């Protein structure tokens, strides 16, 4: 199975296990992202993943799309090889990694 397909499967399984409120948030995220991409304000998630996957530092286990400081941001939840959870914030328009937070 390709890495992209595995990521999609992992995200799908994670979404299936989330409470319905979290699933509704994901649906809103995807609607906001689609509209931002259509307006040219953001790159599609597939393009972002192509550009930053190797810099994320681990396996992607979640993605959110939100507005922060007047810009669209993809927030990736990433598990590094040591099992530590990171939040990696990526500018949705430029695919620039803005910040990493470890938990």
N, C-alpha and C positions, 0 to 999 in steps of 0.2 A: 504494500500500500504506500502510495506517495506521501510525503510529509504534508502537503497541502490537504490531501484527502483525509489524512489522520487528524489534522487540526480541525477540519470541518466536523468529523465524527466526534471528536472530544468536545467541541463547543456544543454540538447538538445534544450529546448525552448530558452535559452540564445543564443546559437549558431545560431538558426534560425533567431533571431532578429538582429544579428550583421551584419555590412556591409560586402560585399564580400571579401574585403582585410583581414578582421579579420578572416573570415572563412578559407581563404587560409592559414593564419598563423596557425590556429588550425590544419589543415590538415598536415602542415609541422611538427607541434609539435607531432602529433600522429605518423607520419612516423619516426621521430627522436627517439621517445620513443620506438617504436616497435623494431627498429634496436639496440638501446642500451640494451633493454631487451634480445634480441636474442644473443648479444655478452656477456651477463652476467655483463654488466656495471651498470644496473639499475634493480630495482624490478618493476613489473607491477603495474599500477595504482590501480588495485583491491587489491593487497597485501599491498600497501602503505596505502590505505583507511582503511583496516582491522586493521592495526597497529596504526594509528594515529587519526582516526575519533574522538574518545572521547577526545583527547587533542587539537583539532582544535579550540574549543570554540564557535561553532555556526554552521550555515548552509553553506555548500559549494555552491557558486554561480558561480565559475569559476576555471579553472585549466590551467596552462601553464607548458610546459616542456622546460627547457633551460639549457645551459652550463654556470656555474658561477664559477670562480676561480678553473678551472680544474676539476670540478665535475658536474655531472648531478643533477639538482634540479627541484622538482615539486614546483610550486608557486600556492598556493591555495588562492583564494579570498573567504573570509569568512565574513558573517554577524552575529555579536554576538546578544544575546537576546535583547540588548538595541538598536539594529539597526545600530551599528557602523561597518564600513568596515575595515577589517584587511587583510593584505597579510601575509601568513604564508609560510615560505620557508622550505622545507623538503628535506634532502639528499636522492636522488633517490636510492642509493645503500644500505643505512642502515636504512632508515625510521626515521632518527633522525631529530627532529625539530631544524633548525639552527637559525631562526630569526623570529620575529613577528614585523610587522609595522602597526600601526594604522593610519587611515585617517579620 
